[in-house]
Amino acid sequence: MTGTIINRRSCLAGLSAAGLSLTAIRPAAAATSEITFDDLYASFGVLGLEFSDKVKTLTGQTVAMSGFMAPPLKAEAQFFVLTEIPMALCPFCSSDADWPDNIMVVYLRRRQTFTQPNQTIRVTGRLERGSWIDPDTGFVSQLRLREAGYETA
């Protein structure tokens, strides 16, 4: 039985001759949806804040959001709170009832140097919703960005 050996160069030449490239067969990268603080909640109902349809739709997806970094609890923390306006104090809450409608908890995929509280940043991460208590800090959150990173805006 005789077989044809195909090396990388002949494979690429064949693809090129057919008008194809390796990039043409890669899956497209998932788009990142923009979300703002005004998009987070639909209303303040009898049971408290109610998530907006946009948040419900985007839960589990990668989103980007701009805001300000509240001062972290400690310098080596791998999470922070994104706020709508600059804050001098960290807005940590003790219960769901205390949860403000203009913050987002951000859990970083890797440690980054924190910025000044008055510096606008753009955060990208996977959106999570629903009450959750961080087992390490006891911090209660309603919305979170996981596996996140940020850059100055």
C-alpha positions as CSV (number, residue, x, y, z in Angstrom):
1,M,0.0,0.0,0.0
2,T,1.5,3.3,-1.1
3,G,0.6,6.5,0.7
4,T,1.2,10.1,0.0
5,I,3.1,12.0,2.6
6,I,1.8,15.5,3.0
7,N,4.1,18.0,4.6
8,R,3.1,21.3,6.0
9,R,4.3,23.3,3.1
10,S,2.4,21.3,0.5
11,C,-0.7,21.5,2.7
12,L,-0.5,25.3,2.9
13,A,0.2,25.5,-0.8
14,G,-2.9,23.4,-1.5
15,L,-5.0,25.6,0.7
16,S,-3.7,28.7,-0.9
17,A,-4.4,27.4,-4.4
18,A,-8.0,26.6,-3.4
19,G,-8.4,30.2,-2.1
20,L,-8.4,29.1,1.6
21,S,-6.2,29.8,4.5
22,L,-5.9,28.4,8.0
23,T,-7.6,31.5,9.4
24,A,-10.6,30.8,7.3
25,I,-11.2,27.6,9.1
26,R,-10.8,28.9,12.6
27,P,-13.9,29.5,14.6
28,A,-14.8,33.2,15.0
29,A,-14.0,34.8,18.3
30,A,-16.9,35.5,20.5
31,A,-18.0,39.1,20.5
32,T,-17.9,41.1,23.6
33,S,-21.1,43.0,24.6
34,E,-20.9,46.4,26.2
35,I,-22.9,46.9,29.4
36,T,-23.3,50.1,31.5
37,F,-24.4,50.6,35.1
38,D,-27.8,51.8,33.7
39,D,-28.2,48.4,32.0
40,L,-27.9,46.4,35.2
41,Y,-31.3,46.6,36.8
42,A,-34.8,46.9,35.5
43,S,-36.5,48.2,38.6
44,F,-36.6,48.2,42.4
45,G,-39.4,45.9,43.1
46,V,-41.0,44.5,46.3
47,L,-38.2,42.0,46.7
48,G,-35.5,44.6,46.0
49,L,-33.5,45.2,42.8
50,E,-34.5,43.2,39.8
51,F,-32.0,42.3,37.1
52,S,-32.6,43.8,33.6
53,D,-33.4,41.7,30.6
54,K,-30.0,42.6,29.2
55,V,-28.2,41.2,32.3
56,K,-30.4,38.1,32.1
57,T,-29.5,37.6,28.4
58,L,-25.8,38.3,28.9
59,T,-25.3,36.2,32.0
60,G,-22.4,33.7,31.3
61,Q,-21.1,35.7,28.4
62,T,-18.1,38.0,28.1
63,V,-19.0,41.7,28.6
64,A,-17.1,44.9,28.9
65,M,-17.9,47.7,31.3
66,S,-16.3,51.1,32.1
67,G,-16.1,52.7,35.5
68,F,-13.8,53.4,38.5
69,M,-11.9,51.1,40.8
70,A,-12.9,51.4,44.4
71,P,-9.9,51.1,46.8
72,P,-9.2,47.4,47.3
73,L,-9.3,45.8,50.8
74,K,-5.6,44.9,50.5
75,A,-2.9,45.5,47.9
76,E,-2.5,41.8,47.0
77,A,-6.2,41.2,46.4
78,Q,-7.3,39.5,43.2
79,F,-10.6,41.3,43.0
80,F,-12.0,44.8,43.3
81,V,-15.3,46.7,43.0
82,L,-16.0,48.7,39.9
83,T,-18.1,51.7,40.6
84,E,-20.1,54.2,38.5
85,I,-18.5,57.2,40.2
86,P,-15.1,57.5,41.9
87,M,-15.2,56.5,45.5
88,A,-12.8,57.1,48.4
89,L,-14.1,54.2,50.4
90,C,-14.6,50.6,49.4
91,P,-18.4,49.9,49.1
92,F,-18.5,46.4,50.7
93,C,-21.9,45.2,51.8
94,S,-23.0,43.0,54.7
95,S,-26.2,41.7,53.1
96,D,-28.2,41.5,49.8
97,A,-30.4,44.4,51.2
98,D,-27.4,46.7,51.3
99,W,-26.4,46.0,47.7
100,P,-26.1,49.3,45.8
101,D,-27.3,49.4,42.2
102,N,-24.1,51.1,40.8
103,I,-21.3,48.7,41.6
104,M,-19.9,45.4,40.0
105,V,-17.5,43.0,41.7
106,V,-14.6,42.1,39.5
107,Y,-12.6,38.9,40.0
108,L,-9.4,39.1,38.0
109,R,-8.0,36.1,36.1
110,R,-4.5,37.2,37.2
111,R,-3.2,39.8,39.6
112,Q,-2.9,43.3,38.1
113,T,-1.5,46.6,39.6
114,F,-4.4,48.6,41.0
115,T,-5.2,52.1,39.7
116,Q,-6.1,55.3,41.3
117,P,-9.8,55.6,42.3
118,N,-10.3,58.6,39.9
119,Q,-8.9,56.8,36.8
120,T,-11.5,55.5,34.4
121,I,-11.0,51.8,33.5
122,R,-12.5,49.3,31.1
123,V,-13.1,45.9,32.5
124,T,-13.8,42.7,30.4
125,G,-15.0,39.5,32.0
126,R,-17.7,36.8,32.2
127,L,-20.9,38.1,33.7
128,E,-22.4,36.2,36.7
129,R,-25.6,37.2,38.5
130,G,-27.4,36.2,41.7
131,S,-26.5,36.4,45.4
132,W,-23.1,34.9,46.2
133,I,-20.9,35.1,49.3
134,D,-17.2,35.0,48.7
135,P,-15.9,32.2,51.0
136,D,-12.5,34.0,51.6
137,T,-13.8,37.5,52.5
138,G,-17.5,37.1,53.3
139,F,-18.3,39.8,50.8
140,V,-21.8,39.6,49.4
141,S,-22.4,40.3,45.7
142,Q,-25.3,40.3,43.3
143,L,-23.3,40.8,40.1
144,R,-19.8,39.8,39.3
145,L,-17.4,39.7,36.4
146,R,-15.2,36.6,36.5
147,E,-11.9,35.8,34.8
148,A,-11.6,39.5,34.2
149,G,-8.9,41.9,33.1
150,Y,-8.9,45.7,32.8
151,E,-7.1,48.5,31.1
152,T,-7.1,52.3,31.6
153,A,-9.7,54.0,29.4
